[in-house]
Amino acid sequence: MSGQRIYMDWNATAPLLPEAREAVLSALGHIGNPSSVHGEGRTVRALIESARRDVATLCGAQASAVIFTSGATEAANLVLTPDFRMGRTPLKIGKLYVSAIEHPAVREGGRFPREDVCEIPVTPAGIVDCAALETLLQAHDRQAGLPMVAVMHANNETGIIQPVTEVAAIVRAHGGLLVVDAVQAAGRVPLSIEALGVDFLIISSHKIGGPKGAGALVARGEIMMPAPLIRGGGQEKGHRSGTENVPALAGFAAAARAAARNIDGRMAAVAALRDGLEVAMQSHAPDVMIHGRGASRLANTSFFTLPGLKAETGQIAFDLEGVALSAGSACSSGKVGQSYVLTAMGYDPRQGALRISIGERTTQAEIERCAAVFAKVAARRRSAGQAA
């Protein structure tokens, strides 16, 4: 390995923003409990409510409808439940419909019994099959309760952006609830919970340059809400008990403010870097398969397959050359294996893929070095193939 390491795994976690770090350190200086009524407690409470407004602004939502959690996984487990309330009236959810390419935190179905979780297929292009969803909802048994649908805004592996507004229209027509995992989309595409027509958004602090250990479930309103996952002292208006992680939320807020600024301009610059890298990759290995290249996708993501190269072998090879990238989702306890996303798209499940994900602090020099490492890895693959 030579030279300084470069980080190209922003979809796993984005580097901590300097302003988020400063916000965390500043918040650590406050000693009050946000549930206390004295001056110290009120000061800390004000930090939390300010953070709530910043996160709401990023999502185009009302601040009162933001529930802070320990991260996106907790937010998913909070909202994915058959136990809802419309005000004080119980509201039964009969079945959960989950797209085949969802993050594991959503694919597991939250608090639904496994037999009440149904998979929505995706097209070979990696886009949720809206016709199949329509068929599933037409067959839904309303006597068992309302349908809930979970579809991500942008896939964490391919970066492919999903037709959320079209899905929302279908779900509304069948009287269902729509939950959207916007973890990868936040800060990379403009978000508006109202414009999208969804009922709940899930976002995460560390994906937008904030600290780990903070996330949010964002609702379109406060009338229809899930039963609490964590019970206790009734924090977060009774939706999520436990003393809030004030330093993490302060950093989350700083990251949310940064993520909401000039999204189109920032992502246009990132897309230019990513596209240049893909051109270089194809020049070094014309047989490279760049998944989702013909679809609408996040500006920062490139998910590719080098035929004959296993994902784990490729990841190790890049790592030894000082380039940090991934072989798909990083939220499976360090496992490197077949991509269920590619399998859902109809690819051979034995065919691995690697993901490069970058951000606005990625430099042209880093892109060029990554391309050079790619060339070395591709050349070794060819040599190994000839030797075999």
C-alpha positions as CSV (number, residue, x, y, z in Angstrom):
1,M,0.0,0.0,0.0
2,S,1.4,3.4,-0.9
3,G,0.4,7.0,-0.3
4,Q,-2.4,8.3,1.9
5,R,-5.6,6.4,2.1
6,I,-8.7,7.7,0.3
7,Y,-12.2,7.2,1.5
8,M,-14.9,6.2,-1.0
9,D,-17.6,4.7,1.2
10,W,-19.8,7.7,1.9
11,N,-23.0,5.6,1.7
12,A,-21.8,3.6,4.6
13,T,-21.0,6.7,6.7
14,A,-20.1,10.2,5.6
15,P,-17.1,11.8,7.1
16,L,-18.0,14.0,10.1
17,L,-18.5,17.6,9.1
18,P,-16.3,20.1,11.1
19,E,-19.4,22.1,12.0
20,A,-21.1,18.9,13.3
21,R,-18.0,18.1,15.4
22,E,-18.0,21.7,16.9
23,A,-21.7,21.4,17.7
24,V,-21.2,18.1,19.5
25,L,-18.3,19.5,21.6
26,S,-20.3,22.6,22.4
27,A,-23.3,20.5,23.5
28,L,-21.1,18.4,25.7
29,G,-20.5,21.5,27.8
30,H,-24.2,21.7,28.9
31,I,-25.0,19.7,32.0
32,G,-28.8,19.9,32.2
33,N,-31.3,17.1,31.6
34,P,-33.7,18.2,28.8
35,S,-36.6,17.0,30.9
36,S,-35.7,19.2,33.9
37,V,-37.6,22.5,34.3
38,H,-34.7,24.5,35.7
39,G,-32.6,26.9,33.6
40,E,-29.9,24.3,32.8
41,G,-32.6,21.8,31.6
42,R,-34.4,24.5,29.6
43,T,-31.1,25.4,27.8
44,V,-30.6,21.8,26.7
45,R,-34.3,21.4,25.8
46,A,-33.8,24.5,23.5
47,L,-30.9,22.7,21.7
48,I,-33.1,19.7,21.0
49,E,-36.0,21.8,19.7
50,S,-33.7,23.7,17.5
51,A,-32.3,20.4,16.1
52,R,-35.9,19.3,15.5
53,R,-36.6,22.3,13.4
54,D,-33.4,21.8,11.4
55,V,-34.2,18.2,10.6
56,A,-37.7,19.1,9.7
57,T,-36.5,21.7,7.3
58,L,-34.3,19.1,5.6
59,C,-37.3,16.9,5.1
60,G,-39.9,19.6,4.3
61,A,-41.8,18.6,7.3
62,Q,-43.3,20.1,10.5
63,A,-40.9,20.2,13.4
64,S,-43.6,18.8,15.7
65,A,-43.7,15.6,13.6
66,V,-40.0,14.8,14.0
67,I,-39.3,11.9,16.5
68,F,-35.6,11.5,17.4
69,T,-34.2,8.0,17.7
70,S,-30.8,6.4,18.0
71,G,-30.6,5.9,14.3
72,A,-32.4,4.7,11.2
73,T,-32.7,1.1,12.3
74,E,-34.6,2.1,15.5
75,A,-36.8,4.5,13.4
76,A,-37.6,1.6,11.1
77,N,-38.5,-0.7,14.0
78,L,-40.6,2.1,15.6
79,V,-42.8,2.7,12.5
80,L,-43.0,-0.8,11.1
81,T,-45.6,-2.1,13.4
82,P,-49.2,-3.3,13.1
83,D,-50.1,-1.3,16.2
84,F,-51.0,2.3,15.3
85,R,-53.3,4.9,16.7
86,M,-55.4,7.6,15.0
87,G,-55.4,10.1,17.8
88,R,-56.6,7.9,20.7
89,T,-58.3,5.3,18.5
90,P,-56.5,2.1,17.7
91,L,-55.7,1.6,14.0
92,K,-54.9,-1.9,12.8
93,I,-52.3,-2.5,10.1
94,G,-52.9,-5.9,8.5
95,K,-49.9,-6.5,6.3
96,L,-46.5,-4.9,5.4
97,Y,-45.4,-4.8,1.8
98,V,-41.7,-4.3,1.4
99,S,-39.7,-3.9,-1.8
100,A,-37.1,-6.6,-2.5
101,I,-34.2,-4.1,-2.4
102,E,-34.9,-2.5,1.0
103,H,-32.1,-2.1,3.6
104,P,-32.0,-5.0,6.0
105,A,-33.5,-2.7,8.8
106,V,-36.7,-2.5,6.7
107,R,-36.6,-6.0,5.0
108,E,-36.7,-7.6,8.4
109,G,-40.2,-6.2,8.9
110,G,-39.9,-4.4,12.2
111,R,-42.5,-5.6,14.6
112,F,-44.7,-7.4,12.1
113,P,-44.9,-11.2,12.2
114,R,-43.0,-12.7,9.4
115,E,-46.1,-14.2,7.8
116,D,-47.5,-10.6,7.5
117,V,-44.6,-9.3,5.5
118,C,-44.9,-9.5,1.7
119,E,-42.2,-8.7,-0.8
120,I,-42.7,-6.3,-3.7
121,P,-40.6,-7.3,-6.7
122,V,-38.4,-4.9,-8.6
123,T,-37.8,-4.7,-12.4
124,P,-34.4,-5.7,-13.9
125,A,-33.6,-1.9,-13.9
126,G,-33.7,-2.0,-10.1
127,I,-36.9,-0.1,-9.7
128,V,-39.9,-1.1,-7.6
129,D,-42.5,-2.8,-9.8
130,C,-45.5,-0.5,-9.4
131,A,-47.8,-2.8,-11.4
132,A,-46.9,-5.7,-9.0
133,L,-47.6,-3.4,-6.1
134,E,-51.0,-2.5,-7.5
135,T,-51.8,-6.2,-7.9
136,L,-50.7,-6.9,-4.3
137,L,-52.8,-4.1,-2.8
138,Q,-55.9,-5.1,-4.9
139,A,-55.7,-8.5,-3.3
140,H,-55.1,-7.1,0.2
141,D,-57.6,-8.2,2.9
142,R,-59.0,-5.0,4.3
143,Q,-60.8,-7.0,7.0
144,A,-57.3,-7.8,8.5
145,G,-56.4,-4.1,8.6
146,L,-54.9,-1.4,6.4
147,P,-51.9,-2.1,4.2
148,M,-48.5,-0.6,5.0
149,V,-45.9,-0.2,2.2
150,A,-42.2,0.4,2.7
151,V,-40.2,1.6,-0.3
152,M,-36.8,3.4,-0.1
153,H,-36.2,6.7,-1.8
154,A,-32.8,5.7,-3.2
155,N,-31.1,2.3,-3.0
156,N,-28.0,2.2,-0.8
157,E,-26.1,-0.2,-3.1
158,T,-27.1,0.9,-6.7
159,G,-28.0,4.5,-5.9
160,I,-31.1,4.0,-8.1
161,I,-33.9,6.5,-7.2
162,Q,-37.3,5.0,-6.8
163,P,-40.6,6.4,-8.1
164,V,-41.8,7.4,-4.7
165,T,-44.6,9.8,-5.8
166,E,-46.0,7.0,-8.1
167,V,-45.9,4.5,-5.3
168,A,-47.5,7.1,-3.0
169,A,-50.4,7.5,-5.4
170,I,-51.0,3.8,-5.5
171,V,-50.9,3.4,-1.7
172,R,-53.3,6.3,-1.2
173,A,-55.7,4.8,-3.6
174,H,-55.8,1.7,-1.5
175,G,-56.1,3.6,1.8
176,G,-52.7,2.4,3.0
177,L,-49.7,4.0,4.8
178,L,-46.3,4.6,3.0
179,V,-43.0,4.5,4.8
180,V,-40.0,5.8,2.9
181,D,-36.4,5.1,3.9
182,A,-34.7,8.4,2.9
183,V,-31.4,7.7,4.5
184,Q,-29.4,7.8,1.3
185,A,-31.5,10.5,-0.3
186,A,-31.2,13.1,2.4
187,G,-28.9,15.9,1.4
188,R,-28.5,14.4,-2.1
189,V,-31.9,15.0,-3.5
190,P,-34.4,17.6,-2.3
191,L,-36.8,16.2,0.2
192,S,-40.4,17.2,0.9
193,I,-42.6,14.8,2.8
194,E,-45.7,16.8,1.5
195,A,-44.6,16.8,-2.1
196,L,-43.7,13.1,-2.1
197,G,-47.1,12.3,-0.5
198,V,-45.6,9.8,2.0
199,D,-46.7,9.3,5.6
200,F,-43.3,8.7,7.2
201,L,-39.6,9.3,6.3
202,I,-36.6,7.7,7.9
203,I,-33.3,9.6,8.0
204,S,-29.9,9.1,9.7
205,S,-27.4,11.6,11.1
206,H,-24.1,9.8,10.1
207,K,-25.2,9.5,6.5
208,I,-25.2,13.3,6.1
209,G,-22.0,14.1,8.0
210,G,-23.4,14.1,11.5
211,P,-22.3,11.8,14.4
212,K,-23.4,8.2,14.6
213,G,-26.1,7.3,17.1
214,A,-28.8,9.7,16.0
215,G,-31.7,9.4,13.5
216,A,-35.3,10.4,13.1
217,L,-38.7,9.2,12.1
218,V,-40.4,12.1,10.4
219,A,-44.2,12.0,10.1
220,R,-46.5,14.0,7.7
221,G,-48.7,14.9,10.7
222,E,-49.2,14.0,14.3
223,I,-52.6,12.3,14.1
224,M,-51.6,8.9,13.0
225,M,-48.6,7.5,14.9
226,P,-47.1,4.1,15.8
227,A,-47.2,2.6,19.2
228,P,-44.0,3.3,21.1
229,L,-41.1,0.9,20.7
230,I,-39.3,2.1,23.8
231,R,-41.4,2.9,26.8
232,G,-40.5,4.7,29.9
233,G,-40.4,8.4,30.9
234,G,-42.4,9.6,27.9
235,Q,-39.8,11.7,26.1
236,E,-40.4,12.7,22.5
237,K,-44.1,13.3,23.3
238,G,-44.4,9.7,24.5
239,H,-43.2,8.3,21.1
240,R,-39.7,7.4,22.2
241,S,-38.8,7.3,25.9
242,G,-35.3,7.8,27.2
243,T,-33.2,10.9,27.8
244,E,-32.2,12.4,24.4
245,N,-28.7,12.1,23.2
246,V,-28.2,15.9,23.1
247,P,-24.6,16.1,21.7
248,A,-25.5,13.7,18.9
249,L,-28.6,15.6,18.1
250,A,-26.7,18.9,18.1
251,G,-24.3,17.4,15.5
252,F,-27.2,16.0,13.6
253,A,-28.8,19.4,13.4
254,A,-25.5,21.0,12.1
255,A,-25.3,18.3,9.4
256,A,-28.9,18.8,8.5
257,R,-28.4,22.5,8.0
258,A,-25.4,21.8,5.7
259,A,-27.2,19.0,3.8
260,A,-30.2,21.3,3.0
261,R,-28.0,24.0,1.4
262,N,-27.5,24.1,-2.4
263,I,-28.3,20.4,-3.0
264,D,-28.5,20.6,-6.8
265,G,-25.2,22.6,-7.1
266,R,-23.3,20.3,-4.7
267,M,-24.6,17.1,-6.3
268,A,-23.9,18.4,-9.9
269,A,-20.2,18.7,-8.9
270,V,-20.2,15.2,-7.3
271,A,-21.9,13.7,-10.4
272,A,-19.1,15.1,-12.6
273,L,-16.5,13.4,-10.5
274,R,-18.4,10.1,-10.4
275,D,-19.1,10.1,-14.1
276,G,-15.4,10.8,-14.8
277,L,-14.4,7.9,-12.7
278,E,-16.8,5.6,-14.6
279,V,-15.4,6.7,-17.9
280,A,-11.9,5.8,-16.7
281,M,-13.1,2.5,-15.3
282,Q,-14.6,1.5,-18.7
283,S,-11.4,2.5,-20.5
284,H,-9.4,0.2,-18.3
285,A,-11.9,-2.6,-18.3
286,P,-14.5,-2.4,-21.1
287,D,-16.4,-5.4,-19.7
288,V,-17.1,-3.7,-16.4
289,M,-20.8,-3.6,-15.6
290,I,-22.0,-0.4,-14.0
291,H,-25.4,-1.2,-12.5
292,G,-28.1,1.4,-12.8
293,R,-26.2,3.6,-15.1
294,G,-29.2,4.0,-17.4
295,A,-31.5,4.8,-14.6
296,S,-32.0,7.9,-12.4
297,R,-29.6,7.4,-9.5
298,L,-27.8,9.3,-6.8
299,A,-25.0,11.5,-8.1
300,N,-22.4,10.0,-5.7
301,T,-22.9,6.3,-6.2
302,S,-21.3,3.8,-8.6
303,F,-22.1,0.1,-8.2
304,F,-20.1,-2.1,-10.5
305,T,-19.2,-5.7,-11.3
306,L,-15.9,-6.9,-12.8
307,P,-16.7,-10.3,-14.3
308,G,-14.6,-13.0,-12.7
309,L,-13.8,-10.9,-9.6
310,K,-15.4,-11.9,-6.4
311,A,-16.7,-9.0,-4.3
312,E,-14.7,-9.8,-1.2
313,T,-11.5,-10.3,-3.3
314,G,-12.0,-6.9,-4.9
315,Q,-12.7,-5.1,-1.7
316,I,-9.6,-6.5,-0.1
317,A,-7.5,-5.6,-3.2
318,F,-8.7,-2.0,-3.1
319,D,-8.2,-1.8,0.6
320,L,-4.6,-3.0,0.3
321,E,-4.0,-0.2,-2.2
322,G,-5.4,2.4,0.2
323,V,-8.9,2.8,-1.2
324,A,-11.8,2.3,1.2
325,L,-14.9,1.1,-0.7
326,S,-17.6,-1.5,0.0
327,A,-19.3,-4.6,-1.4
328,G,-22.8,-3.3,-0.8
329,S,-24.5,-2.5,2.5
330,A,-22.2,-1.9,5.5
331,C,-24.9,-2.7,8.0
332,S,-24.6,-6.5,8.3
333,S,-21.9,-6.9,10.9
334,G,-19.0,-6.8,8.4
335,K,-20.3,-9.6,6.2
336,V,-19.3,-9.6,2.6
337,G,-21.4,-11.8,0.4
338,Q,-23.8,-11.9,-2.5
339,S,-25.9,-8.8,-3.1
340,Y,-29.5,-9.5,-2.6
341,V,-30.2,-6.2,-4.5
342,L,-28.6,-7.7,-7.6
343,T,-30.4,-11.0,-7.1
344,A,-33.7,-9.1,-6.9
345,M,-32.8,-7.4,-10.2
346,G,-32.3,-10.8,-11.9
347,Y,-28.5,-11.1,-11.9
348,D,-26.6,-14.3,-11.1
349,P,-26.5,-14.3,-7.3
350,R,-22.9,-15.6,-7.5
351,Q,-21.8,-12.4,-9.3
352,G,-20.5,-9.9,-6.8
353,A,-20.3,-6.2,-7.0
354,L,-18.4,-3.3,-5.5
355,R,-19.7,0.1,-4.5
356,I,-17.9,3.4,-4.7
357,S,-19.7,6.3,-3.0
358,I,-18.2,9.7,-2.8
359,G,-19.2,13.2,-1.6
360,E,-18.6,16.9,-2.0
361,R,-15.2,16.7,-0.2
362,T,-13.9,14.1,-2.6
363,T,-11.2,15.5,-4.8
364,Q,-10.3,15.1,-8.5
365,A,-6.9,13.7,-7.3
366,E,-8.7,11.0,-5.3
367,I,-10.8,10.1,-8.3
368,E,-7.7,9.8,-10.4
369,R,-6.0,7.6,-7.9
370,C,-9.0,5.4,-7.5
371,A,-9.1,5.0,-11.3
372,A,-5.4,3.9,-11.2
373,V,-6.1,1.4,-8.5
374,F,-9.1,0.1,-10.5
375,A,-6.7,-0.4,-13.4
376,K,-4.3,-2.4,-11.3
377,V,-7.1,-4.6,-9.9
378,A,-8.6,-5.2,-13.4
379,A,-5.2,-6.1,-14.7
380,R,-4.6,-8.6,-11.9
381,R,-8.0,-10.1,-12.6
382,R,-7.0,-10.7,-16.3
383,S,-3.7,-12.2,-15.3
384,A,-5.4,-14.5,-12.8
385,G,-7.9,-15.6,-15.5
386,Q,-5.1,-16.3,-18.0
387,A,-3.1,-18.3,-15.4
388,A,-6.2,-20.4,-14.6
